[in-house]
Amino acid sequence: DNLSDRLGVAKGDVLNVKDGISSGNAAVRLALGETHIISENIAFFESHGVDVKALESSSADKGVIRSKTMILVKNLPYDTSLEDLTK
């Protein structure tokens, strides 16, 4: 949903699905889109002072001190609203 909304196209257009049949490169296009979104997220976190390397699971083994005042919530649906989070 996120990728198709950002591109302003239908989900089927991202995957190039016509009449229920996908062209052979749908997985590649989806992977490229996801990689782009992940890069945007990393840039956003870094611009807001988040040490992204501290989020890696192996960082705990390297003595990285994690925040006691911040949490990162993952895997929320794309259309989650602020109101949904405050419930």
C-alpha angles and dihedrals in degrees: 000000000000094000095046091047092050091050093043094233137112118269090247090057091056089054092036092234116171119181091344093306120112126208114241097259100060094109091050093051091047092049091050091050092049091048090053092050092048090051090051091050092050091050090049093051093046092049088054094052100262115145098223092192088063088064092063113101093232091057091077088063091053096059098261109160113224124215119262092200104049134062130189115216114204137191098029115158112266093245096051110139131209087249090057090053094050095053 
